[in-house]
Amino acid sequence: MSENDGQAGAGALGEGNLRLLHQLLGACPVAISIVGPDRLRRYVNQQYAELMRAPVADFIGALADDSYVDAKDRDRALALFAKEGRVQVFEARRKRMDGSHFWGLVSIEPIIYEGEECLAGWLYDITARKEAEEHRLEQHKKLESLNRTANTLLSVIGHDLRQPFNALIGFSQLLETHVDNNNHEKIIEYAGLISQAALNGHGLLEQILDWSSREGQAWTPRPEDVDLASLIDGTLALVEPMARRKGVALARGALPTQYVRVDQHMTNTILRNLITNGIKYSSRGGKVAVDGRLLRQAGRATELCLNIADNGVGMTVEQIDGLFQSDLAVTTDGTSGETGLGLGLLLCKELVELQGGHIWAECTPDQGSTFSFTVPLSTA
């Protein structure tokens, strides 16, 4: 056989191998493309064309880098290939020829194709898997949120119901003493206080049960137009027995006449926590006062600022800095040894911010503290 006959045989063998390769790639159920050193596509199978939603001819000779939604993903894939010499698994958002997007998983291997050093890519549509992962992640976040809500509600219930029960116990003990002494005046006084504490406790329990029955939506504000003076007076009446037992005076100062638009349960909880904190850190003969003022921008009232001030033990700058931070928040015993969980101010911060406001404190050691928070005004 002559040299020319040998070369012809080799050429025919090469063409046969190429046809076989195309047959194998065409029969493969995976989308496959081959890209040359100039980053232009040399070959795509029918599965690739169907995945990318365009005829096979549209891809041959086209730039291979334009199918990434984010060009940074393309650069990361190329960098990974440059480092490893191949890409085993790489996930990224891809775009089809009709403009739609999908999640693609690609594997890339070097290959000799038509005498050139090319890259063969296997492309899988993993959109269903990614959506399932995102759904599981979303459900996990919802469960975490529900657990956090349940734990916080339990803390709120324990914290808030402690006040009326303490009042009932304290005044009942005083009543027993005056019954023994046959002091009818004091018996009538403390019986009235016990009755009021029971009514306050029952009203608070109704609020908490209503709040906790929101079926996982307890932290979704339900704003309504509210007369702030009535809201504050109701809270002061609730905590008055606690203040009386400790000898701390409660006062409501001046308030703007404008209605506010708030979630009543959330705002009640904020006020209860801040006022009881003022009582907790005040000594006998102290005072806790609540007042408010309008905040203005360009001469227009934009929101209302509520202040809860006491003349108690106050705080240092370092203590103020850690008040509303979950990783720094600590509890400090009150002036009569009252204890707490250190959750009250964190809860207040969350509830204030959920209603679009912000909260802060100004304190001086041994002179007292003023806690302030903002609430939106009614638009009516």
C-alpha positions as CSV (number, residue, x, y, z in Angstrom):
1,M,0.0,0.0,0.0
2,S,1.4,3.4,-1.0
3,E,1.9,6.3,1.5
4,N,-1.0,8.2,-0.1
5,D,-3.2,5.2,0.5
6,G,-2.2,5.2,4.2
7,Q,-3.0,8.9,4.6
8,A,-6.4,8.4,2.9
9,G,-7.2,5.5,5.3
10,A,-6.2,7.5,8.3
11,G,-8.5,10.4,7.1
12,A,-11.4,8.1,6.6
13,L,-10.9,6.5,10.0
14,G,-10.9,10.0,11.6
15,E,-14.1,10.9,9.9
16,G,-15.7,7.7,11.0
17,N,-14.6,8.3,14.6
18,L,-16.1,11.8,14.4
19,R,-19.4,10.5,13.1
20,L,-19.4,7.9,15.9
21,L,-18.7,10.6,18.5
22,H,-21.6,12.7,17.1
23,Q,-23.9,9.7,17.3
24,L,-22.9,9.0,20.9
25,L,-23.3,12.7,21.9
26,G,-26.6,12.9,20.1
27,A,-28.0,9.9,21.8
28,C,-26.8,11.1,25.3
29,P,-29.8,12.4,27.4
30,V,-27.6,15.1,28.9
31,A,-27.1,18.5,27.2
32,I,-23.6,18.7,25.8
33,S,-21.6,21.4,24.0
34,I,-18.0,21.6,22.8
35,V,-16.2,24.9,22.8
36,G,-13.0,25.7,20.9
37,P,-10.0,27.6,22.1
38,D,-11.5,30.8,20.7
39,R,-14.5,30.3,23.1
40,L,-16.8,29.7,20.1
41,R,-19.0,26.7,20.1
42,R,-18.0,23.9,17.8
43,Y,-20.8,21.4,18.6
44,V,-24.0,21.1,20.6
45,N,-26.4,18.1,20.7
46,Q,-30.1,18.2,20.4
47,Q,-30.6,18.0,24.1
48,Y,-28.5,21.1,24.6
49,A,-30.6,23.0,22.0
50,E,-33.8,21.9,23.6
51,L,-32.6,23.0,27.1
52,M,-31.5,26.4,25.7
53,R,-34.7,26.7,23.5
54,A,-33.1,27.4,20.1
55,P,-32.2,25.4,17.0
56,V,-28.8,23.7,17.0
57,A,-27.6,25.9,14.2
58,D,-28.0,29.0,16.3
59,F,-25.3,27.8,18.7
60,I,-22.6,26.7,16.2
61,G,-20.0,29.5,16.0
62,A,-21.6,31.5,18.8
63,L,-19.8,32.8,21.8
64,A,-20.1,30.3,24.7
65,D,-19.8,32.8,27.6
66,D,-23.1,34.6,27.0
67,S,-25.3,32.0,28.7
68,Y,-24.5,33.1,32.3
69,V,-26.9,35.4,34.0
70,D,-24.1,36.9,36.1
71,A,-20.8,37.4,34.3
72,K,-19.0,36.8,37.6
73,D,-20.2,33.2,37.6
74,R,-18.7,32.7,34.2
75,D,-15.4,34.2,35.4
76,R,-15.4,31.9,38.5
77,A,-16.0,28.9,36.3
78,L,-13.1,29.8,34.1
79,A,-10.9,30.5,37.1
80,L,-11.8,27.1,38.6
81,F,-10.9,25.4,35.3
82,A,-7.6,27.3,35.1
83,K,-6.7,26.1,38.6
84,E,-7.9,22.5,38.4
85,G,-7.7,21.7,34.7
86,R,-11.3,20.6,34.8
87,V,-14.6,21.5,36.5
88,Q,-16.4,18.7,38.2
89,V,-19.4,20.6,39.6
90,F,-20.3,24.2,39.2
91,E,-23.8,25.7,39.8
92,A,-24.9,29.0,38.5
93,R,-27.9,30.8,37.1
94,R,-28.1,30.4,33.3
95,K,-30.1,32.1,30.6
96,R,-31.8,30.5,27.6
97,M,-32.0,32.0,24.1
98,D,-35.6,33.1,24.8
99,G,-34.4,35.2,27.8
100,S,-35.7,32.8,30.5
101,H,-33.5,31.8,33.4
102,F,-32.8,28.4,35.0
103,W,-30.3,26.9,37.5
104,G,-27.6,24.9,35.7
105,L,-25.0,22.5,36.9
106,V,-22.0,22.2,34.5
107,S,-19.1,19.8,34.3
108,I,-16.2,20.7,32.0
109,E,-13.4,18.4,30.7
110,P,-10.7,19.1,28.1
111,I,-11.1,17.2,24.8
112,I,-9.4,16.9,21.4
113,Y,-12.1,17.7,18.8
114,E,-11.3,18.0,15.1
115,G,-7.6,18.3,15.9
116,E,-8.1,21.2,18.4
117,E,-7.9,21.4,22.2
118,C,-11.5,22.1,23.1
119,L,-13.7,22.0,26.2
120,A,-16.6,19.6,26.5
121,G,-19.4,20.7,28.8
122,W,-22.2,18.7,30.4
123,L,-25.1,20.9,31.4
124,Y,-27.9,19.8,33.7
125,D,-31.1,21.7,34.6
126,I,-31.2,21.6,38.4
127,T,-34.0,24.2,38.8
128,A,-36.4,21.8,40.5
129,R,-33.7,20.8,43.0
130,K,-32.7,24.4,43.8
131,E,-36.3,25.5,44.2
132,A,-36.9,22.5,46.6
133,E,-33.8,23.6,48.6
134,E,-35.0,27.2,48.7
135,H,-38.5,26.0,49.8
136,R,-36.9,23.9,52.6
137,L,-34.8,26.9,53.7
138,E,-37.8,29.2,53.7
139,Q,-39.8,26.6,55.8
140,H,-36.8,26.3,58.2
141,K,-36.7,30.1,58.6
142,K,-40.5,30.2,59.3
143,L,-40.1,27.5,61.9
144,E,-37.3,29.4,63.5
145,S,-39.4,32.5,63.5
146,L,-42.4,30.6,65.0
147,N,-40.1,29.2,67.7
148,R,-38.7,32.6,68.5
149,T,-42.2,34.1,68.6
150,A,-43.4,31.3,71.0
151,N,-40.4,31.8,73.3
152,T,-40.8,35.5,73.3
153,L,-44.5,35.3,74.0
154,L,-43.9,33.0,76.9
155,S,-41.4,35.5,78.3
156,V,-43.9,38.3,77.8
157,I,-46.7,36.3,79.5
158,G,-44.5,35.5,82.5
159,H,-43.2,39.0,82.8
160,D,-46.5,40.8,82.5
161,L,-48.6,38.4,84.6
162,R,-46.1,38.6,87.5
163,Q,-47.2,42.2,88.2
164,P,-50.9,41.6,89.0
165,F,-50.2,38.4,90.9
166,N,-47.6,40.1,93.0
167,A,-50.1,42.8,93.8
168,L,-52.7,40.3,94.8
169,I,-50.3,38.4,97.0
170,G,-48.9,41.6,98.6
171,F,-52.2,43.3,99.3
172,S,-53.7,40.0,100.5
173,Q,-51.0,39.8,103.1
174,L,-51.5,43.3,104.2
175,L,-55.3,42.7,104.4
176,E,-54.7,39.8,106.7
177,T,-52.7,42.0,109.0
178,H,-55.4,44.6,109.2
179,V,-58.1,42.0,109.7
180,D,-56.3,40.8,112.7
181,N,-56.1,44.4,114.0
182,N,-59.7,45.0,113.1
183,N,-58.8,48.1,111.1
184,H,-61.9,48.5,109.0
185,E,-60.5,51.5,107.1
186,K,-57.5,49.7,105.9
187,I,-59.5,46.5,105.2
188,I,-61.7,48.5,102.8
189,E,-58.7,50.2,101.2
190,Y,-56.8,47.0,100.6
191,A,-59.9,45.0,99.5
192,G,-60.4,47.7,96.8
193,L,-56.8,47.4,95.8
194,I,-57.1,43.6,95.5
195,S,-60.2,44.0,93.4
196,Q,-58.5,46.5,91.1
197,A,-55.4,44.3,90.8
198,A,-57.6,41.3,89.9
199,L,-59.5,43.4,87.3
200,N,-56.2,44.6,85.9
201,G,-54.8,41.1,85.8
202,H,-57.9,39.8,84.1
203,G,-57.7,42.6,81.4
204,L,-54.0,41.9,80.8
205,L,-54.6,38.2,80.5
206,E,-57.3,38.9,77.9
207,Q,-54.9,41.0,75.9
208,I,-52.2,38.4,76.1
209,L,-54.5,35.6,75.0
210,D,-55.8,37.7,72.1
211,W,-52.2,38.5,71.1
212,S,-51.0,35.0,71.4
213,S,-53.9,33.7,69.3
214,R,-52.7,35.4,66.2
215,E,-51.4,32.0,64.9
216,G,-47.8,32.9,64.4
217,Q,-48.5,36.5,63.4
218,A,-48.0,38.0,66.8
219,W,-45.1,40.1,65.5
220,T,-47.0,41.5,62.5
221,P,-48.3,44.9,63.6
222,R,-52.0,45.7,63.3
223,P,-52.0,49.5,63.5
224,E,-55.0,51.5,64.3
225,D,-55.7,55.0,65.4
226,V,-55.3,55.2,69.2
227,D,-55.9,57.9,71.9
228,L,-52.4,57.8,73.4
229,A,-53.6,59.4,76.7
230,S,-56.1,56.6,77.3
231,L,-53.5,54.0,76.4
232,I,-51.0,55.4,78.9
233,D,-53.6,55.8,81.6
234,G,-54.5,52.2,81.3
235,T,-50.9,51.1,81.6
236,L,-50.3,53.3,84.6
237,A,-53.4,51.8,86.3
238,L,-52.1,48.3,85.7
239,V,-48.7,49.0,87.3
240,E,-49.9,51.3,90.0
241,P,-50.1,48.5,92.7
242,M,-46.5,47.7,92.1
243,A,-45.5,51.4,92.4
244,R,-47.6,51.8,95.5
245,R,-46.0,48.8,97.3
246,K,-42.6,50.3,96.6
247,G,-43.6,53.9,97.4
248,V,-42.9,55.2,93.9
249,A,-45.2,57.9,92.5
250,L,-46.5,57.6,88.9
251,A,-47.3,60.6,86.8
252,R,-48.5,61.4,83.3
253,G,-47.2,64.7,81.9
254,A,-48.3,66.7,78.9
255,L,-49.2,64.8,75.7
256,P,-50.0,66.1,72.3
257,T,-53.7,65.8,71.4
258,Q,-52.9,64.0,68.1
259,Y,-53.9,60.4,67.8
260,V,-51.2,57.9,67.0
261,R,-51.3,54.9,64.7
262,V,-50.0,51.9,66.5
263,D,-50.6,48.3,67.4
264,Q,-52.2,48.6,70.8
265,H,-50.9,45.2,72.2
266,M,-47.3,46.0,71.1
267,T,-47.4,49.5,72.5
268,N,-49.0,48.4,75.8
269,T,-46.1,45.9,76.1
270,I,-43.5,48.5,75.4
271,L,-45.0,50.9,78.0
272,R,-45.4,48.2,80.7
273,N,-41.8,47.2,80.3
274,L,-40.4,50.7,80.4
275,I,-42.6,51.9,83.3
276,T,-42.0,48.8,85.4
277,N,-38.3,49.2,84.8
278,G,-38.5,52.8,86.1
279,I,-40.2,51.5,89.2
280,K,-37.8,48.6,89.6
281,Y,-34.8,51.0,89.6
282,S,-36.3,53.7,91.7
283,S,-36.1,53.9,95.5
284,R,-38.9,54.6,97.9
285,G,-40.0,58.2,97.4
286,G,-39.0,58.1,93.7
287,K,-41.1,59.1,90.7
288,V,-41.7,57.7,87.2
289,A,-43.2,60.1,84.7
290,V,-44.6,59.6,81.2
291,D,-44.9,62.5,78.7
292,G,-44.7,63.0,75.0
293,R,-43.8,65.6,72.3
294,L,-44.1,65.9,68.6
295,L,-41.1,65.6,66.4
296,R,-41.1,67.9,63.4
297,Q,-39.3,68.1,60.1
298,A,-39.5,71.2,57.9
299,G,-42.1,72.5,60.4
300,R,-44.3,69.5,60.0
301,A,-45.1,67.0,62.7
302,T,-43.8,63.6,61.5
303,E,-44.0,61.3,64.6
304,L,-44.5,61.4,68.3
305,C,-41.8,60.8,70.9
306,L,-42.7,59.2,74.3
307,N,-40.5,59.6,77.3
308,I,-40.5,57.5,80.4
309,A,-38.3,59.2,83.0
310,D,-37.3,58.1,86.6
311,N,-35.0,59.5,89.2
312,G,-33.6,56.2,90.2
313,V,-30.1,54.7,90.1
314,G,-29.3,55.5,86.5
315,M,-26.7,53.9,84.4
316,T,-23.1,54.3,83.1
317,V,-22.3,55.0,79.4
318,E,-21.0,51.4,79.2
319,Q,-24.3,50.0,80.5
320,I,-26.3,52.2,78.0
321,D,-24.2,50.9,75.1
322,G,-25.2,47.3,75.9
323,L,-28.9,47.9,76.6
324,F,-30.4,46.9,73.2
325,Q,-27.8,44.4,72.0
326,S,-28.7,40.7,72.4
327,D,-25.1,39.7,72.9
328,L,-24.4,42.3,75.5
329,A,-27.7,42.7,77.3
330,V,-27.5,41.8,81.0
331,T,-30.0,42.0,83.8
332,T,-29.4,44.1,87.0
333,D,-31.3,43.6,90.2
334,G,-33.7,46.4,91.2
335,T,-33.3,48.6,94.2
336,S,-35.4,46.2,96.3
337,G,-33.7,43.1,94.9
338,E,-36.2,42.6,92.0
339,T,-34.8,40.2,89.4
340,G,-35.5,39.9,85.7
341,L,-34.5,37.9,82.5
342,G,-32.8,40.8,80.7
343,L,-35.3,40.4,77.8
344,G,-37.5,43.4,78.4
345,L,-35.5,46.1,76.6
346,L,-34.7,43.7,73.7
347,L,-38.4,43.0,73.4
348,C,-39.2,46.8,73.5
349,K,-36.6,47.5,70.7
350,E,-38.1,44.8,68.5
351,L,-41.7,46.0,69.0
352,V,-40.8,49.6,68.5
353,E,-38.9,48.9,65.2
354,L,-41.7,46.7,63.9
355,Q,-43.9,49.7,64.1
356,G,-41.4,51.9,62.3
357,G,-40.0,53.7,65.3
358,H,-36.7,53.8,67.2
359,I,-35.8,53.6,70.9
360,W,-32.9,55.1,72.9
361,A,-31.9,55.9,76.5
362,E,-30.3,58.8,78.3
363,C,-29.0,58.0,81.8
364,T,-26.8,59.5,84.5
365,P,-25.5,57.3,87.4
366,D,-27.4,58.0,90.7
367,Q,-29.7,60.6,89.0
368,G,-32.1,58.5,86.9
369,S,-32.9,57.4,83.4
370,T,-35.1,58.5,80.5
371,F,-36.1,56.0,77.9
372,S,-37.6,57.4,74.7
373,F,-39.3,55.8,71.7
374,T,-41.1,57.1,68.7
375,V,-44.5,56.1,67.2
376,P,-46.2,57.2,64.0
377,L,-49.0,59.7,64.0
378,S,-52.4,59.0,62.7
379,T,-53.0,60.2,59.2
380,A,-56.7,60.7,59.8
